[in-house]
C-alpha cells in the first residue's frame, strides 16, 4: 500500500495516499471496473474468502479503487481504518447494524439531519432499537438521557441546517463512562476543519456525496474508526447487506478529495462574508453560522473547527406567522437567477434550499419544531462564485419581500 513513510500534513495525505500503482506506473489512481477477481489457486481462493489472507475476491467485498478512497479518508481523519458505503445514509445504517441489537438504546440530537432522525427514531424502532433525542448543545441533557442499555451516542456537528455545535470532548466522556460509543457525523466540517477522533470520538461518519466529492457528481459514504471495529463490526455487515460503494464513485470522490483543503478554505471565506451581509439585511431575522460571534457556540466552534465556521449557513426570513414565512421563503427561492435551488451541499456551486419542505419534510411538525426548522428557514451551502454575485442573487428575492 502506498502509505507515506514519514509523517506528512493532512493536505499532502489528501493527494498522495492510495494503493500502490500497477505495473504501468500510473500517477493518477487507477479505476478498476470489475465484479470478480481471478484467483491463483483454490487454496488461496479459500483463504481469501475466509479472511485468513488478504486479497480481492468479489466486487461486493472490496475493490482497489475503493480501498484507495478508504485509505485516503482514514489518513485525513487520523483513523486506523475506514470502510466505504454507497451513500452517507447507508454508512449510518451500517454503523447501527454493526453496533446495535434489539433492546439497545441510542441518544441523538433533535437537530440532526431529517433522514437520520427518521432512520433511528422510526425505522430502527421497528426492530427493537430504542432512541432518545435531546438538545444538541445541552451536555447535561445528553448525560441525563443515558440508560443502562445505552450503546451509542450519535452527534452531528455542526448540525444540518441550524449549524448547532456540540462539545465532542464532553460527549465522549459521557459515552465512555456509560461503556458506549460516540459517533460524530463530520460531513459539514470535513477533516480539513475538524477531526473528531482526536477529540475522543470512536467513529466518524461521512457523506462523501458532499464536500469530499465537491462537485455534486456521485454518492458515497464512509465510517472511520479503529481497525478492529471496522473489521469485526462493519465489514461483516457490508458483505452481507451489500451497501457497497461503486468503484467509479470511489474514484470520483478520491480525486475530489485532492482539492478539499483549498475548496473548504475558499468556500468558508465566502460563507463568512455572506453571513455578515445577511446579518445586516433588513429582511432577515436571524443568521445561523458558527463563524459569527453571535452564534451561541461560536467559541466552541472556533476551538473544534480550526478557527473556521465552515461553508454552510442558514437564515430565517422575517415574517408574521408560519404561513407568511413559507410564502416569503418560496418567493426568495423562486427569485434565484444564478444560484441553484438544490438540496445537496458541498458543491462548488452555491446551493439554496428550504429544509422544512425538503430535508426535514418527512418529519412531523413537532419534530421540526424541536429541530428549530421553521417555514422561513433557508439553508445556503456556499460555493465558489464571487461573493458579490451570491449576495446580489439572494438580494433579488430578499429586497422584494
ZIHU-V858383 format. One record per residue. N is the residue number from 1. RES is the residue in three letters. D_CENTER is the distance of its C-alpha to the mean C-alpha in whole Angstrom. Layout:
BEGIN
n->N res->RES d_center->D_CENTER
n->N res->RES d_center->D_CENTER
END
This chain:
BEGIN
n->1 res->UNK d_center->26
n->2 res->UNK d_center->26
n->3 res->UNK d_center->25
n->4 res->UNK d_center->26
n->5 res->UNK d_center->29
n->6 res->UNK d_center->29
n->7 res->UNK d_center->26
n->8 res->UNK d_center->24
n->9 res->UNK d_center->22
n->10 res->UNK d_center->18
n->11 res->UNK d_center->19
n->12 res->UNK d_center->22
n->13 res->UNK d_center->20
n->14 res->UNK d_center->17
n->15 res->UNK d_center->20
n->16 res->UNK d_center->23
n->17 res->UNK d_center->21
n->18 res->UNK d_center->22
n->19 res->UNK d_center->24
n->20 res->UNK d_center->28
n->21 res->UNK d_center->29
n->22 res->UNK d_center->32
n->23 res->UNK d_center->35
n->24 res->UNK d_center->35
n->25 res->UNK d_center->33
n->26 res->UNK d_center->31
n->27 res->UNK d_center->29
n->28 res->UNK d_center->26
n->29 res->UNK d_center->24
n->30 res->UNK d_center->26
n->31 res->UNK d_center->24
n->32 res->UNK d_center->26
n->33 res->UNK d_center->26
n->34 res->UNK d_center->28
n->35 res->UNK d_center->28
n->36 res->UNK d_center->31
n->37 res->UNK d_center->32
n->38 res->UNK d_center->36
n->39 res->UNK d_center->37
n->40 res->UNK d_center->40
n->41 res->UNK d_center->41
n->42 res->UNK d_center->41
n->43 res->UNK d_center->41
n->44 res->UNK d_center->38
n->45 res->UNK d_center->36
n->46 res->UNK d_center->37
n->47 res->UNK d_center->35
n->48 res->UNK d_center->32
n->49 res->UNK d_center->32
n->50 res->UNK d_center->32
n->51 res->UNK d_center->30
n->52 res->UNK d_center->33
n->53 res->UNK d_center->33
n->54 res->UNK d_center->30
n->55 res->UNK d_center->30
n->56 res->UNK d_center->28
n->57 res->UNK d_center->30
n->58 res->UNK d_center->28
n->59 res->UNK d_center->25
n->60 res->UNK d_center->23
n->61 res->UNK d_center->23
n->62 res->UNK d_center->22
n->63 res->UNK d_center->23
n->64 res->UNK d_center->23
n->65 res->UNK d_center->21
n->66 res->UNK d_center->18
n->67 res->UNK d_center->19
n->68 res->UNK d_center->19
n->69 res->UNK d_center->16
n->70 res->UNK d_center->15
n->71 res->UNK d_center->18
n->72 res->UNK d_center->16
n->73 res->UNK d_center->13
n->74 res->UNK d_center->14
n->75 res->UNK d_center->17
n->76 res->UNK d_center->14
n->77 res->UNK d_center->13
n->78 res->UNK d_center->16
n->79 res->UNK d_center->16
n->80 res->UNK d_center->19
n->81 res->UNK d_center->17
n->82 res->UNK d_center->14
n->83 res->UNK d_center->14
n->84 res->UNK d_center->13
n->85 res->UNK d_center->13
n->86 res->UNK d_center->13
n->87 res->UNK d_center->10
n->88 res->UNK d_center->7
n->89 res->UNK d_center->9
n->90 res->UNK d_center->12
n->91 res->UNK d_center->10
n->92 res->UNK d_center->10
n->93 res->UNK d_center->14
n->94 res->UNK d_center->14
n->95 res->UNK d_center->14
n->96 res->UNK d_center->16
n->97 res->UNK d_center->18
n->98 res->UNK d_center->19
n->99 res->UNK d_center->19
n->100 res->UNK d_center->21
n->101 res->UNK d_center->24
n->102 res->UNK d_center->26
n->103 res->UNK d_center->27
n->104 res->UNK d_center->24
n->105 res->UNK d_center->22
n->106 res->UNK d_center->19
n->107 res->UNK d_center->18
n->108 res->UNK d_center->15
n->109 res->UNK d_center->15
n->110 res->UNK d_center->17
n->111 res->UNK d_center->14
n->112 res->UNK d_center->11
n->113 res->UNK d_center->10
n->114 res->UNK d_center->13
n->115 res->UNK d_center->12
n->116 res->UNK d_center->11
n->117 res->UNK d_center->14
n->118 res->UNK d_center->16
n->119 res->UNK d_center->15
n->120 res->UNK d_center->16
n->121 res->UNK d_center->19
n->122 res->UNK d_center->21
n->123 res->UNK d_center->20
n->124 res->UNK d_center->20
n->125 res->UNK d_center->23
n->126 res->UNK d_center->25
n->127 res->UNK d_center->25
n->128 res->UNK d_center->26
n->129 res->UNK d_center->23
n->130 res->UNK d_center->23
n->131 res->UNK d_center->21
n->132 res->UNK d_center->21
n->133 res->UNK d_center->19
n->134 res->UNK d_center->20
n->135 res->UNK d_center->19
n->136 res->UNK d_center->16
n->137 res->UNK d_center->18
n->138 res->UNK d_center->21
n->139 res->UNK d_center->22
n->140 res->UNK d_center->25
n->141 res->UNK d_center->23
n->142 res->UNK d_center->21
n->143 res->UNK d_center->24
n->144 res->UNK d_center->26
n->145 res->UNK d_center->24
n->146 res->UNK d_center->24
n->147 res->UNK d_center->27
n->148 res->UNK d_center->29
n->149 res->UNK d_center->27
n->150 res->UNK d_center->23
n->151 res->UNK d_center->21
n->152 res->UNK d_center->18
n->153 res->UNK d_center->16
n->154 res->UNK d_center->12
n->155 res->UNK d_center->11
n->156 res->UNK d_center->8
n->157 res->UNK d_center->9
n->158 res->UNK d_center->10
n->159 res->UNK d_center->10
n->160 res->UNK d_center->9
n->161 res->UNK d_center->12
n->162 res->UNK d_center->14
n->163 res->UNK d_center->13
n->164 res->UNK d_center->14
n->165 res->UNK d_center->14
n->166 res->UNK d_center->15
n->167 res->UNK d_center->17
n->168 res->UNK d_center->15
n->169 res->UNK d_center->19
n->170 res->UNK d_center->20
n->171 res->UNK d_center->18
n->172 res->UNK d_center->19
n->173 res->UNK d_center->22
n->174 res->UNK d_center->22
n->175 res->UNK d_center->20
n->176 res->UNK d_center->23
n->177 res->UNK d_center->26
n->178 res->UNK d_center->25
n->179 res->UNK d_center->25
n->180 res->UNK d_center->21
n->181 res->UNK d_center->18
n->182 res->UNK d_center->15
n->183 res->UNK d_center->11
n->184 res->UNK d_center->9
n->185 res->UNK d_center->5
n->186 res->UNK d_center->5
n->187 res->UNK d_center->2
n->188 res->UNK d_center->6
n->189 res->UNK d_center->8
n->190 res->UNK d_center->7
n->191 res->UNK d_center->10
n->192 res->UNK d_center->13
n->193 res->UNK d_center->13
n->194 res->UNK d_center->12
n->195 res->UNK d_center->12
n->196 res->UNK d_center->12
n->197 res->UNK d_center->14
n->198 res->UNK d_center->17
n->199 res->UNK d_center->17
n->200 res->UNK d_center->18
n->201 res->UNK d_center->15
n->202 res->UNK d_center->15
n->203 res->UNK d_center->12
n->204 res->UNK d_center->9
n->205 res->UNK d_center->6
n->206 res->UNK d_center->4
n->207 res->UNK d_center->4
n->208 res->UNK d_center->7
n->209 res->UNK d_center->8
n->210 res->UNK d_center->7
n->211 res->UNK d_center->8
n->212 res->UNK d_center->9
n->213 res->UNK d_center->12
n->214 res->UNK d_center->12
n->215 res->UNK d_center->15
n->216 res->UNK d_center->14
n->217 res->UNK d_center->16
n->218 res->UNK d_center->14
n->219 res->UNK d_center->12
n->220 res->UNK d_center->10
n->221 res->UNK d_center->8
n->222 res->UNK d_center->9
n->223 res->UNK d_center->10
n->224 res->UNK d_center->12
n->225 res->UNK d_center->15
n->226 res->UNK d_center->19
n->227 res->UNK d_center->20
n->228 res->UNK d_center->22
n->229 res->UNK d_center->20
n->230 res->UNK d_center->18
n->231 res->UNK d_center->22
n->232 res->UNK d_center->23
n->233 res->UNK d_center->20
n->234 res->UNK d_center->18
n->235 res->UNK d_center->20
n->236 res->UNK d_center->23
n->237 res->UNK d_center->20
n->238 res->UNK d_center->19
n->239 res->UNK d_center->23
n->240 res->UNK d_center->24
n->241 res->UNK d_center->21
n->242 res->UNK d_center->21
n->243 res->UNK d_center->17
n->244 res->UNK d_center->18
n->245 res->UNK d_center->16
n->246 res->UNK d_center->19
n->247 res->UNK d_center->20
n->248 res->UNK d_center->20
n->249 res->UNK d_center->16
n->250 res->UNK d_center->16
n->251 res->UNK d_center->18
n->252 res->UNK d_center->17
n->253 res->UNK d_center->14
n->254 res->UNK d_center->16
n->255 res->UNK d_center->18
n->256 res->UNK d_center->15
n->257 res->UNK d_center->14
n->258 res->UNK d_center->18
n->259 res->UNK d_center->17
n->260 res->UNK d_center->14
n->261 res->UNK d_center->16
n->262 res->UNK d_center->18
n->263 res->UNK d_center->16
n->264 res->UNK d_center->14
n->265 res->UNK d_center->17
n->266 res->UNK d_center->19
n->267 res->UNK d_center->16
n->268 res->UNK d_center->16
n->269 res->UNK d_center->20
n->270 res->UNK d_center->20
n->271 res->UNK d_center->18
n->272 res->UNK d_center->20
n->273 res->UNK d_center->23
n->274 res->UNK d_center->22
n->275 res->UNK d_center->21
n->276 res->UNK d_center->25
n->277 res->UNK d_center->27
n->278 res->UNK d_center->25
n->279 res->UNK d_center->26
n->280 res->UNK d_center->30
n->281 res->UNK d_center->30
n->282 res->UNK d_center->32
n->283 res->UNK d_center->31
n->284 res->UNK d_center->27
n->285 res->UNK d_center->27
n->286 res->UNK d_center->24
n->287 res->UNK d_center->21
n->288 res->UNK d_center->18
n->289 res->UNK d_center->17
n->290 res->UNK d_center->17
n->291 res->UNK d_center->19
n->292 res->UNK d_center->22
n->293 res->UNK d_center->24
n->294 res->UNK d_center->24
n->295 res->UNK d_center->21
n->296 res->UNK d_center->22
n->297 res->UNK d_center->19
n->298 res->UNK d_center->20
n->299 res->UNK d_center->22
n->300 res->UNK d_center->19
n->301 res->UNK d_center->16
n->302 res->UNK d_center->19
n->303 res->UNK d_center->19
n->304 res->UNK d_center->16
n->305 res->UNK d_center->14
n->306 res->UNK d_center->17
n->307 res->UNK d_center->19
n->308 res->UNK d_center->17
n->309 res->UNK d_center->15
n->310 res->UNK d_center->13
n->311 res->UNK d_center->13
n->312 res->UNK d_center->12
n->313 res->UNK d_center->15
n->314 res->UNK d_center->17
n->315 res->UNK d_center->21
n->316 res->UNK d_center->23
n->317 res->UNK d_center->26
n->318 res->UNK d_center->30
n->319 res->UNK d_center->31
n->320 res->UNK d_center->34
n->321 res->UNK d_center->32
n->322 res->UNK d_center->29
n->323 res->UNK d_center->31
n->324 res->UNK d_center->32
n->325 res->UNK d_center->28
n->326 res->UNK d_center->27
n->327 res->UNK d_center->30
n->328 res->UNK d_center->29
n->329 res->UNK d_center->26
n->330 res->UNK d_center->27
n->331 res->UNK d_center->29
n->332 res->UNK d_center->27
n->333 res->UNK d_center->25
n->334 res->UNK d_center->28
n->335 res->UNK d_center->29
n->336 res->UNK d_center->26
n->337 res->UNK d_center->28
n->338 res->UNK d_center->26
n->339 res->UNK d_center->22
n->340 res->UNK d_center->21
n->341 res->UNK d_center->20
n->342 res->UNK d_center->17
n->343 res->UNK d_center->14
n->344 res->UNK d_center->12
n->345 res->UNK d_center->10
n->346 res->UNK d_center->10
n->347 res->UNK d_center->13
n->348 res->UNK d_center->16
n->349 res->UNK d_center->18
n->350 res->UNK d_center->18
n->351 res->UNK d_center->16
n->352 res->UNK d_center->18
n->353 res->UNK d_center->17
n->354 res->UNK d_center->19
n->355 res->UNK d_center->16
n->356 res->UNK d_center->19
n->357 res->UNK d_center->21
n->358 res->UNK d_center->17
n->359 res->UNK d_center->14
n->360 res->UNK d_center->16
n->361 res->UNK d_center->19
n->362 res->UNK d_center->20
n->363 res->UNK d_center->20
n->364 res->UNK d_center->23
n->365 res->UNK d_center->25
n->366 res->UNK d_center->25
n->367 res->UNK d_center->21
n->368 res->UNK d_center->20
n->369 res->UNK d_center->23
n->370 res->UNK d_center->21
n->371 res->UNK d_center->18
n->372 res->UNK d_center->20
n->373 res->UNK d_center->19
n->374 res->UNK d_center->22
n->375 res->UNK d_center->24
n->376 res->UNK d_center->24
n->377 res->UNK d_center->21
n->378 res->UNK d_center->19
n->379 res->UNK d_center->16
n->380 res->UNK d_center->16
n->381 res->UNK d_center->13
n->382 res->UNK d_center->16
n->383 res->UNK d_center->17
n->384 res->UNK d_center->20
n->385 res->UNK d_center->23
n->386 res->UNK d_center->25
n->387 res->UNK d_center->25
n->388 res->UNK d_center->28
n->389 res->UNK d_center->27
n->390 res->UNK d_center->24
n->391 res->UNK d_center->26
n->392 res->UNK d_center->29
n->393 res->UNK d_center->27
n->394 res->UNK d_center->26
n->395 res->UNK d_center->29
n->396 res->UNK d_center->31
n->397 res->UNK d_center->30
n->398 res->UNK d_center->30
n->399 res->UNK d_center->33
n->400 res->UNK d_center->35
n->401 res->UNK d_center->33
END
